[in-house]
Amino acid sequence: MLALTAGIVVAAALWTAPQSYSALAESTQSGAIFMYHHVSPRVLPGPYARALTVTPTEFRGQLSWLHGHGCRIVSVDALYLDARDHALAQCEAALSFDDGYDDAAAFALPVLREFGVPGTFYVATSFVGTPGHISVAQLRLMHQSGMEIGAHTVHHVDLTTLTAAQTAREVSASAASLRRWLNAEVTSFAYPAGQFNVRAVSAVRDAGFANAVTTQPGDVQATSRSYELPRYRIEGGSGLRLMQSVFERQDTSSAHISVALANIARKRIAGNAPALAEGVAVALLARRFPEQILKVHVLSLRPATVAGIMLSGVKLHRAVNRQQFEADIADMVRLTFDSSPLINEVDIWATVPLEVGTGLPVSGDYAVPTSRTVFSAAVTRAQQGPGGKVNLGKIYMDPQFLRP
């Protein structure tokens, strides 16, 4: 494993920083896709159902906030095209609904029509017409009302568990049914449970879809992979706060944000490759992770370049659980690799401060510890899977870190 304390070889000259802040602003322009399941006044028992059910009142409040914030609400396909063409609005969102439950037509659709905006509904076709799910007639009504209908396989099965032939059938058959029922093109696909691999991506592309969404959180940018678009999960009671945290950075112009990010980034970098470190820091700060980024080190040594990201283990911008924390870490690693092809390894860790007794030395040969590591991971570029998906591999996490 490479070490951050290794010798110094300058490689920054091999990478060119953005030519202007306007170019940086364009590169960080982003939109967001939000993922819903149930919109219903009735919340079924159980923690899973409670988490995935948003009441119509809550849903209307979220649309009101987006409208009042000046956000443009579009279909997933439209947002993908706007991102690809560098044409995203200052605040642009797509609202997606998974599985094809009947409350989509009964409660989500009327609110969307009230605001005059589209939603994107991902439908598992074998569920259509069964109890608790929408009918073909309701699907047609939704389509005629300006909603986007997307595919979600036939049987809502984890595609990574299937053979190539089975995967192709699940994807293509769901597309064929929807296109037949609607007499229209179906261009967007959602992986059940967000699970995908190389076979799944190939099957979606071969079936004629233009894009596909995952369940990995993150913004949609011009550089986003068309068949691995990220989405933010909306849960009951917390959806509005999530939207506000995603879009609060849109309150100022992109150019102003880029200047501010660059200035902040320069104060948090270290190592012998400042241009690379600044590029990493800007990419991470632009995403507004809940985890506070204290320092970005980049050291180059022939033949490798190692980035180190130090996080605060106590000063989180908002509460996260362990699952969300690990997902954020994986996203940080991916963004770091994406920032420059020169970076071969990312070391990332979180620390908490320790109390130091009065008069004890905090530097020098006899220094006492002033902090304790509560999380650490080291990821090489070789650990990236299909489409850049990051496998963190073996990690260390303090048993008490992020416990409720």
C-alpha positions in Angstrom: 0.0 0.0 0.0 1.3 3.4 -0.9 2.0 5.8 1.9 1.3 9.5 2.0 4.7 10.1 3.6 6.6 8.8 0.6 9.2 10.9 -1.3 8.3 13.9 -3.4 8.2 14.0 -7.2 6.4 16.9 -8.7 3.8 15.9 -11.3 1.5 18.9 -11.2 2.9 20.2 -14.5 1.2 17.2 -16.2 -2.2 18.6 -15.2 -3.7 21.9 -16.3 -6.0 23.8 -13.9 -9.2 25.2 -15.3 -8.5 28.1 -17.6 -11.1 30.4 -16.0 -13.6 30.5 -13.2 -16.4 30.5 -15.8 -15.1 27.1 -17.1 -15.1 25.8 -13.6 -18.6 27.1 -13.1 -19.8 25.1 -16.2 -18.0 22.0 -15.0 -19.8 22.1 -11.6 -23.3 22.8 -13.0 -25.6 20.2 -11.7 -29.2 19.1 -11.3 -30.8 16.5 -9.0 -33.2 13.5 -9.4 -35.3 12.7 -6.3 -36.6 9.2 -5.8 -40.0 8.5 -4.2 -41.9 5.3 -3.6 -45.3 5.9 -1.9 -47.2 9.2 -1.9 -50.2 8.3 0.3 -52.1 9.6 3.4 -52.1 6.0 4.6 -48.7 4.8 6.0 -48.5 1.1 6.2 -46.9 -0.5 9.4 -43.2 -1.3 9.6 -40.1 0.9 9.4 -39.6 0.3 5.7 -43.1 1.4 4.8 -42.8 4.4 7.1 -39.5 5.5 5.6 -40.7 5.2 2.0 -44.1 6.9 2.4 -44.6 10.6 1.9 -48.0 12.1 2.6 -49.7 14.2 -0.1 -49.5 17.2 2.3 -45.7 16.7 2.6 -45.3 16.2 -1.1 -47.3 19.4 -1.9 -45.0 21.2 0.5 -41.9 20.0 -1.3 -43.3 21.1 -4.6 -44.2 24.5 -3.1 -40.6 24.9 -1.9 -39.2 24.0 -5.3 -41.6 26.4 -7.0 -40.9 29.2 -4.6 -37.2 28.6 -4.9 -37.4 29.2 -8.7 -36.5 25.6 -9.5 -37.4 24.1 -12.9 -39.0 20.6 -12.5 -38.6 18.4 -15.5 -38.7 14.7 -16.4 -35.6 12.5 -15.9 -35.0 12.3 -19.6 -35.2 16.1 -19.9 -32.8 16.7 -17.0 -30.3 14.2 -18.5 -30.4 16.0 -21.8 -30.0 19.4 -20.2 -27.0 18.2 -18.2 -25.4 16.6 -21.3 -25.9 19.8 -23.2 -24.7 22.1 -20.4 -28.2 23.7 -20.3 -29.2 23.0 -16.7 -31.2 25.7 -15.0 -29.8 27.4 -11.9 -32.0 24.9 -9.9 -33.3 21.9 -11.9 -35.0 18.8 -10.4 -36.6 15.6 -11.6 -39.1 13.7 -9.4 -39.1 10.0 -9.9 -41.5 7.3 -8.5 -40.5 3.7 -8.3 -42.4 0.4 -8.7 -45.8 1.6 -10.1 -47.9 1.7 -6.9 -51.5 2.8 -7.4 -51.1 5.7 -5.0 -49.0 7.2 -7.9 -52.2 7.8 -9.8 -54.4 8.5 -6.8 -52.2 11.0 -4.9 -49.0 11.9 -6.7 -50.5 12.7 -10.1 -53.1 15.2 -8.9 -50.4 17.2 -7.0 -48.1 17.2 -10.0 -51.0 18.4 -12.3 -51.8 21.0 -9.7 -48.3 22.5 -10.1 -48.3 21.8 -13.9 -45.0 19.8 -13.7 -44.1 16.3 -14.9 -43.0 13.3 -12.9 -41.2 10.2 -14.0 -42.8 6.9 -13.0 -40.7 3.7 -13.2 -43.0 0.7 -13.6 -42.3 -3.1 -13.1 -44.6 -4.4 -15.8 -45.6 -7.7 -14.2 -47.2 -5.7 -11.3 -49.4 -3.6 -13.6 -53.1 -4.4 -12.9 -52.4 -6.3 -9.7 -53.7 -5.2 -6.3 -51.9 -2.1 -5.0 -50.5 -1.2 -8.4 -51.6 0.9 -11.3 -53.6 -0.4 -14.2 -52.9 0.0 -17.9 -55.7 2.6 -18.1 -54.1 4.6 -15.3 -50.7 4.4 -17.0 -52.2 5.8 -20.2 -53.9 8.6 -18.3 -50.6 9.5 -16.6 -48.8 9.5 -20.0 -51.5 11.7 -21.5 -51.2 14.1 -18.6 -47.6 14.7 -19.5 -45.9 12.3 -17.1 -42.9 10.3 -18.2 -43.2 6.5 -17.9 -40.0 4.6 -17.5 -39.2 0.9 -17.2 -38.2 -1.0 -14.0 -37.9 -4.6 -15.4 -40.7 -7.1 -15.6 -40.5 -8.8 -12.2 -38.5 -6.2 -10.1 -35.6 -8.5 -9.8 -32.0 -7.8 -8.9 -30.3 -7.8 -12.3 -26.9 -8.6 -10.9 -28.2 -12.1 -9.9 -29.3 -13.1 -13.4 -27.5 -14.5 -16.5 -26.9 -12.2 -19.5 -29.9 -13.8 -21.3 -32.2 -13.4 -18.3 -31.1 -9.8 -17.8 -31.8 -9.0 -21.4 -35.3 -10.5 -21.2 -36.2 -8.5 -18.0 -35.1 -5.3 -19.6 -36.3 -5.6 -23.2 -39.7 -7.2 -22.3 -40.5 -4.4 -19.8 -39.7 -1.9 -22.5 -41.8 -3.7 -25.1 -44.9 -3.9 -22.8 -44.7 -0.2 -22.0 -44.2 0.9 -25.6 -47.2 -1.3 -26.7 -49.5 0.0 -23.9 -48.6 3.7 -24.4 -47.9 3.6 -28.2 -44.9 5.8 -27.4 -41.2 5.7 -26.8 -39.9 4.8 -23.4 -36.4 6.2 -22.9 -35.5 6.0 -19.2 -34.9 2.9 -17.1 -34.5 2.3 -13.3 -32.4 -0.6 -11.9 -34.5 -2.5 -9.2 -33.0 -1.7 -5.8 -30.3 0.3 -7.7 -28.3 -2.9 -8.4 -26.5 -3.0 -11.7 -23.3 -4.4 -13.4 -21.8 -4.5 -16.8 -24.4 -7.0 -18.1 -27.3 -4.8 -16.9 -25.8 -1.6 -18.4 -25.3 -3.4 -21.7 -28.9 -4.8 -21.7 -30.4 -1.3 -21.0 -28.3 0.2 -23.8 -29.2 -2.6 -26.2 -32.9 -2.3 -25.4 -32.9 1.3 -26.8 -33.0 3.3 -23.5 -31.3 6.6 -23.5 -30.5 6.7 -19.8 -30.9 4.8 -16.6 -31.0 5.7 -12.9 -29.4 4.1 -9.8 -30.0 4.7 -6.1 -26.6 6.1 -5.5 -26.9 9.7 -4.1 -25.4 12.6 -6.0 -26.0 15.4 -8.5 -26.4 14.9 -12.2 -23.7 16.7 -14.2 -22.5 16.9 -17.8 -19.9 14.3 -16.9 -22.5 11.9 -15.4 -22.6 8.4 -17.0 -25.9 8.2 -18.9 -26.7 4.6 -17.6 -25.7 5.3 -14.0 -27.4 8.5 -13.1 -27.5 9.2 -9.3 -30.7 9.9 -7.3 -31.4 11.2 -3.9 -33.9 9.1 -1.9 -36.8 10.9 -0.4 -38.0 9.6 2.9 -41.0 10.5 5.0 -40.4 13.5 7.3 -37.0 14.5 5.8 -37.5 15.1 2.1 -37.8 18.9 2.3 -34.6 19.2 4.4 -32.8 17.0 1.8 -34.0 19.2 -1.1 -32.9 22.4 0.7 -29.5 21.0 1.4 -29.0 19.9 -2.2 -30.2 23.3 -3.7 -29.1 25.8 -1.1 -25.9 26.4 -3.1 -28.1 27.7 -6.0 -28.8 30.9 -4.1 -25.8 32.5 -5.7 -24.5 32.5 -9.2 -22.4 29.5 -10.5 -19.5 31.8 -11.2 -19.6 33.3 -7.7 -19.8 29.8 -6.2 -16.8 28.7 -8.3 -14.7 31.6 -7.0 -15.8 30.9 -3.4 -15.0 27.1 -3.8 -11.6 27.8 -5.2 -10.7 30.2 -2.4 -11.9 27.7 0.2 -10.1 24.9 -1.5 -6.7 26.7 -1.5 -6.9 27.0 2.2 -7.4 23.3 2.7 -4.8 21.8 0.4 -1.3 20.4 1.2 1.3 18.3 -0.5 3.6 18.8 -3.4 1.0 18.9 -6.2 -1.2 21.9 -5.4 -3.0 22.1 -8.7 -4.1 18.5 -8.3 -5.1 19.1 -4.7 -7.1 22.1 -5.6 -9.0 20.2 -8.3 -9.9 17.5 -5.8 -10.9 19.9 -3.1 -13.1 21.9 -5.5 -14.8 18.7 -6.8 -15.5 17.6 -3.2 -16.6 21.0 -1.8 -19.0 21.5 -4.8 -21.0 18.4 -3.7 -21.6 19.8 -0.2 -21.2 16.5 1.6 -22.5 16.4 5.1 -19.0 15.3 6.2 -16.7 18.2 6.8 -13.5 18.1 4.7 -10.6 19.4 6.7 -7.7 18.9 4.4 -6.8 17.5 1.0 -3.2 16.3 0.5 -1.8 15.2 -2.8 1.7 13.8 -3.0 3.3 12.6 -6.2 6.0 10.0 -6.3 7.2 8.1 -9.3 5.3 6.3 -10.6 2.2 7.0 -8.5 0.2 10.0 -7.1 -1.7 9.6 -3.9 -4.5 11.8 -2.6 -5.3 12.0 1.1 -8.6 13.3 2.4 -9.0 14.2 6.1 -12.5 14.5 7.5 -13.8 15.7 10.8 -15.4 12.9 12.8 -17.4 15.3 15.0 -18.3 18.3 12.9 -20.8 17.0 10.4 -23.0 19.5 8.6 -26.0 17.2 9.1 -26.6 13.8 10.7 -25.8 10.7 8.7 -25.9 7.0 9.5 -23.2 4.5 8.7 -24.7 3.4 5.4 -24.9 7.0 4.2 -21.4 7.7 5.4 -19.9 4.8 3.5 -21.9 5.9 0.4 -20.5 9.4 0.7 -17.0 8.1 1.1 -17.3 6.0 -2.0 -18.6 9.1 -3.9 -15.7 11.1 -2.6 -13.2 8.5 -3.9 -14.9 8.4 -7.3 -14.9 12.2 -7.6 -11.2 12.3 -6.6 -10.3 9.8 -9.3 -12.5 11.6 -11.8 -10.7 14.9 -11.1 -7.5 13.7 -12.6 -6.2 10.6 -14.4 -2.9 11.1 -12.6 -4.3 10.0 -9.2 -3.6 6.3 -8.5 -4.8 6.0 -4.9 -7.1 7.8 -2.4 -6.5 7.5 1.3 -9.4 8.9 3.4 -9.8 9.1 7.1 -11.9 10.8 9.8 -10.6 11.9 13.2 -11.9 13.2 16.5 -10.0 15.4 18.9 -8.6 14.1 22.2 -8.3 16.1 25.4 -4.7 16.9 26.3 -3.7 17.5 29.9 -2.3 20.8 30.9 1.4 21.1 30.3 1.8 18.0 28.2 3.7 18.4 24.9 1.7 18.3 21.7 4.7 18.4 19.3 8.2 16.9 19.2 9.5 13.5 20.0 7.5 13.2 23.2 4.2 14.6 21.9 1.0 13.1 23.2 -1.8 12.3 20.7 -4.3 15.1 20.1 -6.7 13.2 17.8 -8.0 9.7 17.2 -8.8 8.1 13.9 -12.4 6.7 13.8 -12.6 5.8 10.1 -10.0 5.0 7.4 -9.9 3.5 4.0 -7.4 3.2 1.2 -8.6 2.7 -2.4 -6.6 2.2 -5.5 -7.9 3.0 -9.0 -7.9 -0.7 -9.7 -10.7 -1.1 -7.1 -13.1 0.9 -9.3 -15.7 -1.4 -10.9 -17.9 -1.0 -14.0 -18.8 2.6 -14.7 -16.5 3.9 -12.0 -18.4 2.3 -9.1 -16.1 2.2 -6.1 -15.4 -0.8 -3.9 -14.0 0.5 -0.6 -12.6 -2.9 0.2 -11.4 -3.4 3.8 -12.1 -0.3 6.0 -11.6 0.6 9.6 -14.5 2.1 11.5 -14.6 2.7 15.3 -17.5 0.7 16.7 -18.9 3.8 18.4 -18.6 6.1 15.4 -22.0 7.3 14.1 -23.9 5.1 16.6 -27.2 6.7 17.5 
